[in-house]
């Protein structure tokens, strides 16, 4: 386990062992992801958009857009169908 101290300005130093482990260089970007009470960090290579999809969200089920589209079609079809009197 590694410990660092938070300064008055909200800054901290990443311990050398962790910088080496993550292959961090000067001006590298790091993304922080919250998962409940835990926070994960990962280096970002390229730009922030490259990190999209890097982290799984176990607390949220992925959306199946095919199913969503079919449900929307049924709702629209029902609203356009004349009702029997």
PDB file of N, CA, C and O in Angstrom:
ATOM      1  N   UNK A   1       0.853  -1.163   0.000  1.00  0.00           N
ATOM      2  CA  UNK A   1       0.000   0.000   0.000  1.00  0.00           C
ATOM      3  C   UNK A   1       0.906   1.235   0.000  1.00  0.00           C
ATOM      4  O   UNK A   1       1.951   1.256   0.650  1.00  0.00           O
ATOM      5  N   UNK A   2       0.488   2.245  -0.730  1.00  0.00           N
ATOM      6  CA  UNK A   2       1.250   3.483  -0.825  1.00  0.00           C
ATOM      7  C   UNK A   2       0.389   4.620  -0.294  1.00  0.00           C
ATOM      8  O   UNK A   2      -0.826   4.633  -0.489  1.00  0.00           O
ATOM      9  N   UNK A   3       1.019   5.565   0.372  1.00  0.00           N
ATOM     10  CA  UNK A   3       0.297   6.688   0.969  1.00  0.00           C
ATOM     11  C   UNK A   3       0.915   7.987   0.460  1.00  0.00           C
ATOM     12  O   UNK A   3       2.133   8.106   0.332  1.00  0.00           O
ATOM     13  N   UNK A   4       0.041   8.962   0.171  1.00  0.00           N
ATOM     14  CA  UNK A   4       0.518  10.300  -0.155  1.00  0.00           C
ATOM     15  C   UNK A   4      -0.333  11.295   0.618  1.00  0.00           C
ATOM     16  O   UNK A   4      -1.422  10.957   1.082  1.00  0.00           O
ATOM     17  N   UNK A   5       0.154  12.504   0.755  1.00  0.00           N
ATOM     18  CA  UNK A   5      -0.514  13.537   1.559  1.00  0.00           C
ATOM     19  C   UNK A   5      -1.137  14.573   0.623  1.00  0.00           C
ATOM     20  O   UNK A   5      -0.538  14.957  -0.381  1.00  0.00           O
ATOM     21  N   UNK A   6      -2.336  15.014   0.963  1.00  0.00           N
ATOM     22  CA  UNK A   6      -3.040  16.038   0.199  1.00  0.00           C
ATOM     23  C   UNK A   6      -2.639  17.421   0.718  1.00  0.00           C
ATOM     24  O   UNK A   6      -2.697  17.676   1.921  1.00  0.00           O
ATOM     25  N   UNK A   7      -2.234  18.311  -0.189  1.00  0.00           N
ATOM     26  CA  UNK A   7      -1.832  19.665   0.203  1.00  0.00           C
ATOM     27  C   UNK A   7      -3.055  20.566   0.323  1.00  0.00           C
ATOM     28  O   UNK A   7      -4.168  20.162  -0.012  1.00  0.00           O
ATOM     29  N   UNK A   8      -2.838  21.802   0.809  1.00  0.00           N
ATOM     30  CA  UNK A   8      -3.929  22.772   0.919  1.00  0.00           C
ATOM     31  C   UNK A   8      -4.549  23.081  -0.434  1.00  0.00           C
ATOM     32  O   UNK A   8      -5.725  23.434  -0.514  1.00  0.00           O
ATOM     33  N   UNK A   9      -3.770  22.951  -1.492  1.00  0.00           N
ATOM     34  CA  UNK A   9      -4.263  23.231  -2.843  1.00  0.00           C
ATOM     35  C   UNK A   9      -4.913  22.010  -3.491  1.00  0.00           C
ATOM     36  O   UNK A   9      -5.276  22.055  -4.667  1.00  0.00           O
ATOM     37  N   UNK A  10      -5.063  20.917  -2.735  1.00  0.00           N
ATOM     38  CA  UNK A  10      -5.693  19.723  -3.280  1.00  0.00           C
ATOM     39  C   UNK A  10      -4.763  18.890  -4.134  1.00  0.00           C
ATOM     40  O   UNK A  10      -5.221  18.062  -4.921  1.00  0.00           O
ATOM     41  N   UNK A  11      -3.475  19.094  -3.993  1.00  0.00           N
ATOM     42  CA  UNK A  11      -2.500  18.358  -4.792  1.00  0.00           C
ATOM     43  C   UNK A  11      -1.882  17.238  -3.969  1.00  0.00           C
ATOM     44  O   UNK A  11      -1.833  17.302  -2.741  1.00  0.00           O
ATOM     45  N   UNK A  12      -1.415  16.219  -4.664  1.00  0.00           N
ATOM     46  CA  UNK A  12      -0.719  15.119  -4.010  1.00  0.00           C
ATOM     47  C   UNK A  12       0.359  14.598  -4.955  1.00  0.00           C
ATOM     48  O   UNK A  12       0.307  14.843  -6.160  1.00  0.00           O
ATOM     49  N   UNK A  13       1.308  13.897  -4.418  1.00  0.00           N
ATOM     50  CA  UNK A  13       2.355  13.291  -5.228  1.00  0.00           C
ATOM     51  C   UNK A  13       2.067  11.803  -5.356  1.00  0.00           C
ATOM     52  O   UNK A  13       1.852  11.118  -4.356  1.00  0.00           O
ATOM     53  N   UNK A  14       2.062  11.311  -6.572  1.00  0.00           N
ATOM     54  CA  UNK A  14       1.885   9.879  -6.784  1.00  0.00           C
ATOM     55  C   UNK A  14       3.225   9.221  -6.451  1.00  0.00           C
ATOM     56  O   UNK A  14       4.252   9.591  -7.019  1.00  0.00           O
ATOM     57  N   UNK A  15       3.221   8.249  -5.536  1.00  0.00           N
ATOM     58  CA  UNK A  15       4.480   7.615  -5.156  1.00  0.00           C
ATOM     59  C   UNK A  15       5.235   7.066  -6.372  1.00  0.00           C
ATOM     60  O   UNK A  15       4.631   6.602  -7.339  1.00  0.00           O
ATOM     61  N   UNK A  16       6.565   7.130  -6.298  1.00  0.00           N
ATOM     62  CA  UNK A  16       7.417   6.730  -7.414  1.00  0.00           C
ATOM     63  C   UNK A  16       7.115   5.318  -7.897  1.00  0.00           C
ATOM     64  O   UNK A  16       7.106   5.068  -9.103  1.00  0.00           O
ATOM     65  N   UNK A  17       6.867   4.388  -6.971  1.00  0.00           N
ATOM     66  CA  UNK A  17       6.572   3.011  -7.359  1.00  0.00           C
ATOM     67  C   UNK A  17       5.317   2.938  -8.232  1.00  0.00           C
ATOM     68  O   UNK A  17       5.259   2.156  -9.181  1.00  0.00           O
ATOM     69  N   UNK A  18       4.303   3.767  -7.899  1.00  0.00           N
ATOM     70  CA  UNK A  18       3.065   3.777  -8.689  1.00  0.00           C
ATOM     71  C   UNK A  18       3.292   4.461 -10.039  1.00  0.00           C
ATOM     72  O   UNK A  18       2.758   4.013 -11.054  1.00  0.00           O
ATOM     73  N   UNK A  19       4.076   5.537 -10.060  1.00  0.00           N
ATOM     74  CA  UNK A  19       4.389   6.198 -11.339  1.00  0.00           C
ATOM     75  C   UNK A  19       5.108   5.232 -12.267  1.00  0.00           C
ATOM     76  O   UNK A  19       4.814   5.171 -13.461  1.00  0.00           O
ATOM     77  N   UNK A  20       6.048   4.480 -11.715  1.00  0.00           N
ATOM     78  CA  UNK A  20       6.754   3.482 -12.527  1.00  0.00           C
ATOM     79  C   UNK A  20       5.817   2.387 -12.997  1.00  0.00           C
ATOM     80  O   UNK A  20       5.875   1.969 -14.153  1.00  0.00           O
ATOM     81  N   UNK A  21       4.952   1.920 -12.106  1.00  0.00           N
ATOM     82  CA  UNK A  21       4.010   0.851 -12.449  1.00  0.00           C
ATOM     83  C   UNK A  21       3.065   1.281 -13.583  1.00  0.00           C
ATOM     84  O   UNK A  21       2.753   0.493 -14.475  1.00  0.00           O
ATOM     85  N   UNK A  22       2.622   2.531 -13.533  1.00  0.00           N
ATOM     86  CA  UNK A  22       1.704   3.059 -14.549  1.00  0.00           C
ATOM     87  C   UNK A  22       2.430   3.657 -15.753  1.00  0.00           C
ATOM     88  O   UNK A  22       1.792   4.125 -16.696  1.00  0.00           O
ATOM     89  N   UNK A  23       3.759   3.642 -15.722  1.00  0.00           N
ATOM     90  CA  UNK A  23       4.580   4.220 -16.796  1.00  0.00           C
ATOM     91  C   UNK A  23       4.228   5.689 -17.019  1.00  0.00           C
ATOM     92  O   UNK A  23       4.128   6.142 -18.159  1.00  0.00           O
ATOM     93  N   UNK A  24       4.041   6.431 -15.924  1.00  0.00           N
ATOM     94  CA  UNK A  24       3.680   7.842 -16.018  1.00  0.00           C
ATOM     95  C   UNK A  24       4.895   8.686 -16.372  1.00  0.00           C
ATOM     96  O   UNK A  24       5.997   8.479 -15.863  1.00  0.00           O
ATOM     97  N   UNK A  25       4.658   9.639 -17.259  1.00  0.00           N
ATOM     98  CA  UNK A  25       5.677  10.592 -17.671  1.00  0.00           C
ATOM     99  C   UNK A  25       5.157  12.000 -17.381  1.00  0.00           C
ATOM    100  O   UNK A  25       3.973  12.174 -17.093  1.00  0.00           O
ATOM    101  N   UNK A  26       6.015  12.982 -17.454  1.00  0.00           N
ATOM    102  CA  UNK A  26       5.607  14.370 -17.254  1.00  0.00           C
ATOM    103  C   UNK A  26       4.517  14.730 -18.260  1.00  0.00           C
ATOM    104  O   UNK A  26       4.626  14.399 -19.441  1.00  0.00           O
ATOM    105  N   UNK A  27       3.482  15.396 -17.802  1.00  0.00           N
ATOM    106  CA  UNK A  27       2.325  15.860 -18.589  1.00  0.00           C
ATOM    107  C   UNK A  27       1.378  14.745 -19.016  1.00  0.00           C
ATOM    108  O   UNK A  27       0.467  14.997 -19.804  1.00  0.00           O
ATOM    109  N   UNK A  28       1.561  13.522 -18.527  1.00  0.00           N
ATOM    110  CA  UNK A  28       0.581  12.470 -18.807  1.00  0.00           C
ATOM    111  C   UNK A  28      -0.726  12.823 -18.115  1.00  0.00           C
ATOM    112  O   UNK A  28      -0.734  13.495 -17.083  1.00  0.00           O
ATOM    113  N   UNK A  29      -1.818  12.368 -18.688  1.00  0.00           N
ATOM    114  CA  UNK A  29      -3.134  12.599 -18.110  1.00  0.00           C
ATOM    115  C   UNK A  29      -3.574  11.346 -17.367  1.00  0.00           C
ATOM    116  O   UNK A  29      -3.241  10.225 -17.752  1.00  0.00           O
ATOM    117  N   UNK A  30      -4.328  11.559 -16.297  1.00  0.00           N
ATOM    118  CA  UNK A  30      -4.856  10.459 -15.496  1.00  0.00           C
ATOM    119  C   UNK A  30      -6.354  10.668 -15.377  1.00  0.00           C
ATOM    120  O   UNK A  30      -6.813  11.785 -15.141  1.00  0.00           O
ATOM    121  N   UNK A  31      -7.108   9.605 -15.539  1.00  0.00           N
ATOM    122  CA  UNK A  31      -8.551   9.672 -15.373  1.00  0.00           C
ATOM    123  C   UNK A  31      -8.896   8.948 -14.069  1.00  0.00           C
ATOM    124  O   UNK A  31      -8.345   7.891 -13.765  1.00  0.00           O
ATOM    125  N   UNK A  32      -9.824   9.545 -13.303  1.00  0.00           N
ATOM    126  CA  UNK A  32     -10.288   8.967 -12.045  1.00  0.00           C
ATOM    127  C   UNK A  32     -11.735   8.524 -12.234  1.00  0.00           C
ATOM    128  O   UNK A  32     -12.560   9.269 -12.764  1.00  0.00           O
ATOM    129  N   UNK A  33     -12.032   7.306 -11.797  1.00  0.00           N
ATOM    130  CA  UNK A  33     -13.383   6.765 -11.950  1.00  0.00           C
ATOM    131  C   UNK A  33     -13.903   6.349 -10.584  1.00  0.00           C
ATOM    132  O   UNK A  33     -13.262   5.571  -9.877  1.00  0.00           O
ATOM    133  N   UNK A  34     -15.065   6.869 -10.219  1.00  0.00           N
ATOM    134  CA  UNK A  34     -15.680   6.496  -8.950  1.00  0.00           C
ATOM    135  C   UNK A  34     -16.506   5.236  -9.122  1.00  0.00           C
ATOM    136  O   UNK A  34     -17.200   5.060 -10.123  1.00  0.00           O
ATOM    137  N   UNK A  35     -16.421   4.364  -8.132  1.00  0.00           N
ATOM    138  CA  UNK A  35     -17.243   3.152  -8.079  1.00  0.00           C
ATOM    139  C   UNK A  35     -17.650   2.981  -6.626  1.00  0.00           C
ATOM    140  O   UNK A  35     -16.987   2.279  -5.863  1.00  0.00           O
ATOM    141  N   UNK A  36     -18.747   3.627  -6.250  1.00  0.00           N
ATOM    142  CA  UNK A  36     -19.156   3.617  -4.854  1.00  0.00           C
ATOM    143  C   UNK A  36     -18.141   4.379  -4.021  1.00  0.00           C
ATOM    144  O   UNK A  36     -17.866   5.550  -4.283  1.00  0.00           O
ATOM    145  N   UNK A  37     -17.587   3.718  -3.023  1.00  0.00           N
ATOM    146  CA  UNK A  37     -16.595   4.342  -2.156  1.00  0.00           C
ATOM    147  C   UNK A  37     -15.176   4.178  -2.682  1.00  0.00           C
ATOM    148  O   UNK A  37     -14.233   4.681  -2.070  1.00  0.00           O
ATOM    149  N   UNK A  38     -15.005   3.487  -3.801  1.00  0.00           N
ATOM    150  CA  UNK A  38     -13.680   3.260  -4.370  1.00  0.00           C
ATOM    151  C   UNK A  38     -13.440   4.203  -5.538  1.00  0.00           C
ATOM    152  O   UNK A  38     -14.377   4.623  -6.216  1.00  0.00           O
ATOM    153  N   UNK A  39     -12.179   4.529  -5.762  1.00  0.00           N
ATOM    154  CA  UNK A  39     -11.774   5.355  -6.903  1.00  0.00           C
ATOM    155  C   UNK A  39     -10.647   4.635  -7.615  1.00  0.00           C
ATOM    156  O   UNK A  39      -9.670   4.218  -6.993  1.00  0.00           O
ATOM    157  N   UNK A  40     -10.788   4.493  -8.920  1.00  0.00           N
ATOM    158  CA  UNK A  40      -9.764   3.862  -9.743  1.00  0.00           C
ATOM    159  C   UNK A  40      -9.102   4.934 -10.591  1.00  0.00           C
ATOM    160  O   UNK A  40      -9.754   5.891 -11.009  1.00  0.00           O
ATOM    161  N   UNK A  41      -7.818   4.778 -10.843  1.00  0.00           N
ATOM    162  CA  UNK A  41      -7.130   5.716 -11.715  1.00  0.00           C
ATOM    163  C   UNK A  41      -6.451   4.943 -12.832  1.00  0.00           C
ATOM    164  O   UNK A  41      -5.996   3.814 -12.647  1.00  0.00           O
ATOM    165  N   UNK A  42      -6.394   5.580 -13.998  1.00  0.00           N
ATOM    166  CA  UNK A  42      -5.778   4.958 -15.164  1.00  0.00           C
ATOM    167  C   UNK A  42      -5.148   6.057 -16.008  1.00  0.00           C
ATOM    168  O   UNK A  42      -5.680   7.163 -16.105  1.00  0.00           O
ATOM    169  N   UNK A  43      -4.028   5.746 -16.608  1.00  0.00           N
ATOM    170  CA  UNK A  43      -3.405   6.728 -17.481  1.00  0.00           C
ATOM    171  C   UNK A  43      -4.206   6.848 -18.764  1.00  0.00           C
ATOM    172  O   UNK A  43      -4.827   5.886 -19.217  1.00  0.00           O
ATOM    173  N   UNK A  44      -4.185   8.032 -19.338  1.00  0.00           N
ATOM    174  CA  UNK A  44      -4.890   8.280 -20.585  1.00  0.00           C
ATOM    175  C   UNK A  44      -3.838   8.530 -21.653  1.00  0.00           C
ATOM    176  O   UNK A  44      -3.046   9.466 -21.552  1.00  0.00           O
ATOM    177  N   UNK A  45      -3.837   7.710 -22.648  1.00  0.00           N
ATOM    178  CA  UNK A  45      -2.918   7.889 -23.778  1.00  0.00           C
ATOM    179  C   UNK A  45      -3.716   8.503 -24.915  1.00  0.00           C
ATOM    180  O   UNK A  45      -4.827   8.051 -25.193  1.00  0.00           O
ATOM    181  N   UNK A  46      -3.189   9.506 -25.571  1.00  0.00           N
ATOM    182  CA  UNK A  46      -3.937  10.189 -26.627  1.00  0.00           C
ATOM    183  C   UNK A  46      -4.765  11.286 -25.988  1.00  0.00           C
ATOM    184  O   UNK A  46      -4.220  12.167 -25.323  1.00  0.00           O
ATOM    185  N   UNK A  47      -6.099  11.242 -26.185  1.00  0.00           N
ATOM    186  CA  UNK A  47      -6.944  12.238 -25.540  1.00  0.00           C
ATOM    187  C   UNK A  47      -7.989  11.546 -24.668  1.00  0.00           C
ATOM    188  O   UNK A  47      -8.068  10.318 -24.646  1.00  0.00           O
ATOM    189  N   UNK A  48      -8.776  12.319 -23.965  1.00  0.00           N
ATOM    190  CA  UNK A  48      -9.740  11.770 -23.013  1.00  0.00           C
ATOM    191  C   UNK A  48     -10.758  10.875 -23.706  1.00  0.00           C
ATOM    192  O   UNK A  48     -11.230   9.907 -23.110  1.00  0.00           O
ATOM    193  N   UNK A  49     -11.104  11.179 -24.952  1.00  0.00           N
ATOM    194  CA  UNK A  49     -12.084  10.364 -25.664  1.00  0.00           C
ATOM    195  C   UNK A  49     -11.582   8.942 -25.887  1.00  0.00           C
ATOM    196  O   UNK A  49     -12.387   8.020 -26.025  1.00  0.00           O
ATOM    197  N   UNK A  50     -10.268   8.750 -25.925  1.00  0.00           N
ATOM    198  CA  UNK A  50      -9.707   7.414 -26.079  1.00  0.00           C
ATOM    199  C   UNK A  50     -10.023   6.522 -24.882  1.00  0.00           C
ATOM    200  O   UNK A  50      -9.989   5.297 -24.995  1.00  0.00           O
ATOM    201  N   UNK A  51     -10.327   7.128 -23.741  1.00  0.00           N
ATOM    202  CA  UNK A  51     -10.610   6.356 -22.531  1.00  0.00           C
ATOM    203  C   UNK A  51     -12.052   5.863 -22.490  1.00  0.00           C
ATOM    204  O   UNK A  51     -12.399   5.051 -21.633  1.00  0.00           O
ATOM    205  N   UNK A  52     -12.895   6.339 -23.398  1.00  0.00           N
ATOM    206  CA  UNK A  52     -14.295   5.932 -23.402  1.00  0.00           C
ATOM    207  C   UNK A  52     -14.410   4.421 -23.504  1.00  0.00           C
ATOM    208  O   UNK A  52     -13.803   3.793 -24.370  1.00  0.00           O
ATOM    209  N   UNK A  53     -15.194   3.854 -22.610  1.00  0.00           N
ATOM    210  CA  UNK A  53     -15.398   2.414 -22.604  1.00  0.00           C
ATOM    211  C   UNK A  53     -14.296   1.635 -21.908  1.00  0.00           C
ATOM    212  O   UNK A  53     -14.340   0.405 -21.881  1.00  0.00           O
ATOM    213  N   UNK A  54     -13.319   2.311 -21.352  1.00  0.00           N
ATOM    214  CA  UNK A  54     -12.212   1.636 -20.676  1.00  0.00           C
ATOM    215  C   UNK A  54     -12.638   1.006 -19.364  1.00  0.00           C
ATOM    216  O   UNK A  54     -12.060   0.014 -18.918  1.00  0.00           O
ATOM    217  N   UNK A  55     -13.647   1.588 -18.757  1.00  0.00           N
ATOM    218  CA  UNK A  55     -14.067   1.132 -17.441  1.00  0.00           C
ATOM    219  C   UNK A  55     -15.445   0.514 -17.515  1.00  0.00           C
ATOM    220  O   UNK A  55     -16.352   1.039 -18.162  1.00  0.00           O
ATOM    221  N   UNK A  56     -15.580  -0.597 -16.846  1.00  0.00           N
ATOM    222  CA  UNK A  56     -16.891  -1.241 -16.777  1.00  0.00           C
ATOM    223  C   UNK A  56     -17.658  -0.636 -15.618  1.00  0.00           C
ATOM    224  O   UNK A  56     -17.075  -0.267 -14.598  1.00  0.00           O
ATOM    225  N   UNK A  57     -18.953  -0.537 -15.778  1.00  0.00           N
ATOM    226  CA  UNK A  57     -19.814  -0.043 -14.715  1.00  0.00           C
ATOM    227  C   UNK A  57     -20.664  -1.220 -14.238  1.00  0.00           C
ATOM    228  O   UNK A  57     -21.756  -1.444 -14.761  1.00  0.00           O
ATOM    229  N   UNK A  58     -20.176  -1.974 -13.253  1.00  0.00           N
ATOM    230  CA  UNK A  58     -20.896  -3.161 -12.820  1.00  0.00           C
ATOM    231  C   UNK A  58     -22.255  -2.851 -12.219  1.00  0.00           C
ATOM    232  O   UNK A  58     -23.113  -3.731 -12.146  1.00  0.00           O
ATOM    233  N   UNK A  59     -22.466  -1.610 -11.785  1.00  0.00           N
ATOM    234  CA  UNK A  59     -23.727  -1.238 -11.163  1.00  0.00           C
ATOM    235  C   UNK A  59     -24.777  -0.831 -12.188  1.00  0.00           C
ATOM    236  O   UNK A  59     -25.931  -0.614 -11.818  1.00  0.00           O
ATOM    237  N   UNK A  60     -24.417  -0.722 -13.463  1.00  0.00           N
ATOM    238  CA  UNK A  60     -25.370  -0.315 -14.488  1.00  0.00           C
ATOM    239  C   UNK A  60     -25.340  -1.311 -15.644  1.00  0.00           C
ATOM    240  O   UNK A  60     -24.282  -1.605 -16.200  1.00  0.00           O
ATOM    241  N   UNK A  61     -26.522  -1.824 -15.998  1.00  0.00           N
ATOM    242  CA  UNK A  61     -26.626  -2.770 -17.097  1.00  0.00           C
ATOM    243  C   UNK A  61     -26.541  -2.018 -18.422  1.00  0.00           C
ATOM    244  O   UNK A  61     -27.175  -0.974 -18.572  1.00  0.00           O
ATOM    245  N   UNK A  62     -25.765  -2.529 -19.395  1.00  0.00           N
ATOM    246  CA  UNK A  62     -25.672  -1.848 -20.686  1.00  0.00           C
ATOM    247  C   UNK A  62     -27.018  -1.831 -21.417  1.00  0.00           C
ATOM    248  O   UNK A  62     -27.827  -2.747 -21.273  1.00  0.00           O
ATOM    249  N   UNK A  63     -27.238  -0.791 -22.192  1.00  0.00           N
ATOM    250  CA  UNK A  63     -28.492  -0.650 -22.939  1.00  0.00           C
ATOM    251  C   UNK A  63     -28.377  -1.391 -24.267  1.00  0.00           C
ATOM    252  O   UNK A  63     -27.404  -1.216 -25.000  1.00  0.00           O
ATOM    253  N   UNK A  64     -29.377  -2.221 -24.573  1.00  0.00           N
ATOM    254  CA  UNK A  64     -29.435  -2.901 -25.866  1.00  0.00           C
ATOM    255  C   UNK A  64     -30.318  -2.041 -26.770  1.00  0.00           C
ATOM    256  O   UNK A  64     -31.542  -2.049 -26.643  1.00  0.00           O
ATOM    257  N   UNK A  65     -29.692  -1.306 -27.675  1.00  0.00           N
ATOM    258  CA  UNK A  65     -30.431  -0.354 -28.493  1.00  0.00           C
ATOM    259  C   UNK A  65     -31.373  -1.031 -29.488  1.00  0.00           C
ATOM    260  O   UNK A  65     -32.357  -0.419 -29.903  1.00  0.00           O
ATOM    261  N   UNK A  66     -31.100  -2.263 -29.877  1.00  0.00           N
ATOM    262  CA  UNK A  66     -32.028  -2.974 -30.760  1.00  0.00           C
ATOM    263  C   UNK A  66     -33.352  -3.211 -30.050  1.00  0.00           C
ATOM    264  O   UNK A  66     -34.416  -3.001 -30.633  1.00  0.00           O
ATOM    265  N   UNK A  67     -33.297  -3.648 -28.790  1.00  0.00           N
ATOM    266  CA  UNK A  67     -34.514  -3.875 -28.015  1.00  0.00           C
ATOM    267  C   UNK A  67     -35.228  -2.546 -27.774  1.00  0.00           C
ATOM    268  O   UNK A  67     -36.451  -2.467 -27.892  1.00  0.00           O
ATOM    269  N   UNK A  68     -34.475  -1.514 -27.441  1.00  0.00           N
ATOM    270  CA  UNK A  68     -35.055  -0.197 -27.205  1.00  0.00           C
ATOM    271  C   UNK A  68     -35.766   0.320 -28.456  1.00  0.00           C
ATOM    272  O   UNK A  68     -36.857   0.882 -28.365  1.00  0.00           O
ATOM    273  N   UNK A  69     -35.149   0.131 -29.619  1.00  0.00           N
ATOM    274  CA  UNK A  69     -35.738   0.572 -30.881  1.00  0.00           C
ATOM    275  C   UNK A  69     -37.042  -0.183 -31.165  1.00  0.00           C
ATOM    276  O   UNK A  69     -38.025   0.414 -31.603  1.00  0.00           O
ATOM    277  N   UNK A  70     -37.044  -1.507 -30.913  1.00  0.00           N
ATOM    278  CA  UNK A  70     -38.260  -2.310 -31.143  1.00  0.00           C
ATOM    279  C   UNK A  70     -39.391  -1.865 -30.221  1.00  0.00           C
ATOM    280  O   UNK A  70     -40.541  -1.792 -30.652  1.00  0.00           O
ATOM    281  N   UNK A  71     -39.086  -1.571 -28.972  1.00  0.00           N
ATOM    282  CA  UNK A  71     -40.108  -1.095 -28.039  1.00  0.00           C
ATOM    283  C   UNK A  71     -40.690   0.230 -28.518  1.00  0.00           C
ATOM    284  O   UNK A  71     -41.900   0.443 -28.450  1.00  0.00           O
ATOM    285  N   UNK A  72     -39.824   1.119 -29.004  1.00  0.00           N
ATOM    286  CA  UNK A  72     -40.286   2.420 -29.501  1.00  0.00           C
ATOM    287  C   UNK A  72     -41.198   2.237 -30.714  1.00  0.00           C
ATOM    288  O   UNK A  72     -42.209   2.928 -30.841  1.00  0.00           O
ATOM    289  N   UNK A  73     -40.842   1.305 -31.609  1.00  0.00           N
ATOM    290  CA  UNK A  73     -41.682   1.047 -32.789  1.00  0.00           C
ATOM    291  C   UNK A  73     -43.065   0.566 -32.375  1.00  0.00           C
ATOM    292  O   UNK A  73     -44.068   0.990 -32.948  1.00  0.00           O
ATOM    293  N   UNK A  74     -43.124  -0.326 -31.374  1.00  0.00           N
ATOM    294  CA  UNK A  74     -44.420  -0.845 -30.904  1.00  0.00           C
ATOM    295  C   UNK A  74     -45.271   0.261 -30.300  1.00  0.00           C
ATOM    296  O   UNK A  74     -46.478   0.316 -30.536  1.00  0.00           O
ATOM    297  N   UNK A  75     -44.653   1.140 -29.525  1.00  0.00           N
ATOM    298  CA  UNK A  75     -45.394   2.241 -28.903  1.00  0.00           C
ATOM    299  C   UNK A  75     -45.954   3.172 -29.964  1.00  0.00           C
ATOM    300  O   UNK A  75     -47.106   3.597 -29.871  1.00  0.00           O
ATOM    301  N   UNK A  76     -45.148   3.495 -30.976  1.00  0.00           N
ATOM    302  CA  UNK A  76     -45.612   4.371 -32.057  1.00  0.00           C
ATOM    303  C   UNK A  76     -46.723   3.695 -32.844  1.00  0.00           C
ATOM    304  O   UNK A  76     -47.721   4.330 -33.183  1.00  0.00           O
ATOM    305  N   UNK A  77     -46.553   2.399 -33.140  1.00  0.00           N
ATOM    306  CA  UNK A  77     -47.583   1.663 -33.899  1.00  0.00           C
ATOM    307  C   UNK A  77     -48.895   1.627 -33.123  1.00  0.00           C
ATOM    308  O   UNK A  77     -49.964   1.782 -33.715  1.00  0.00           O
ATOM    309  N   UNK A  78     -48.833   1.427 -31.813  1.00  0.00           N
ATOM    310  CA  UNK A  78     -50.058   1.401 -31.001  1.00  0.00           C
ATOM    311  C   UNK A  78     -50.738   2.763 -30.988  1.00  0.00           C
ATOM    312  O   UNK A  78     -51.966   2.841 -30.982  1.00  0.00           O
ATOM    313  N   UNK A  79     -49.963   3.824 -30.985  1.00  0.00           N
ATOM    314  CA  UNK A  79     -50.559   5.154 -30.954  1.00  0.00           C
ATOM    315  C   UNK A  79     -51.200   5.514 -32.291  1.00  0.00           C
ATOM    316  O   UNK A  79     -52.087   6.367 -32.340  1.00  0.00           O
ATOM    317  N   UNK A  80     -50.758   4.869 -33.389  1.00  0.00           N
ATOM    318  CA  UNK A  80     -51.307   5.169 -34.707  1.00  0.00           C
ATOM    319  C   UNK A  80     -52.454   4.238 -35.085  1.00  0.00           C
ATOM    320  O   UNK A  80     -53.194   4.526 -36.025  1.00  0.00           O
ATOM    321  N   UNK A  81     -52.613   3.129 -34.370  1.00  0.00           N
ATOM    322  CA  UNK A  81     -53.677   2.163 -34.662  1.00  0.00           C
ATOM    323  C   UNK A  81     -55.012   2.709 -34.159  1.00  0.00           C
ATOM    324  O   UNK A  81     -55.122   3.099 -32.997  1.00  0.00           O
ATOM    325  N   UNK A  82     -56.041   2.739 -35.040  1.00  0.00           N
ATOM    326  CA  UNK A  82     -57.354   3.224 -34.592  1.00  0.00           C
ATOM    327  C   UNK A  82     -57.928   2.283 -33.526  1.00  0.00           C
ATOM    328  O   UNK A  82     -57.836   1.060 -33.637  1.00  0.00           O
ATOM    329  N   UNK A  83     -58.513   2.878 -32.510  1.00  0.00           N
ATOM    330  CA  UNK A  83     -59.078   2.098 -31.405  1.00  0.00           C
ATOM    331  C   UNK A  83     -60.483   1.649 -31.767  1.00  0.00           C
ATOM    332  O   UNK A  83     -61.260   2.410 -32.344  1.00  0.00           O
ATOM    333  N   UNK A  84     -60.806   0.390 -31.421  1.00  0.00           N
ATOM    334  CA  UNK A  84     -62.156  -0.155 -31.691  1.00  0.00           C
ATOM    335  C   UNK A  84     -63.165   0.537 -30.776  1.00  0.00           C
ATOM    336  O   UNK A  84     -62.884   0.813 -29.609  1.00  0.00           O
ATOM    337  N   UNK A  85     -64.360   0.814 -31.339  1.00  0.00           N
ATOM    338  CA  UNK A  85     -65.397   1.494 -30.541  1.00  0.00           C
ATOM    339  C   UNK A  85     -66.508   0.577 -30.204  1.00  0.00           C
ATOM    340  O   UNK A  85     -67.462   0.982 -29.539  1.00  0.00           O
TER     341      UNK A  85
END
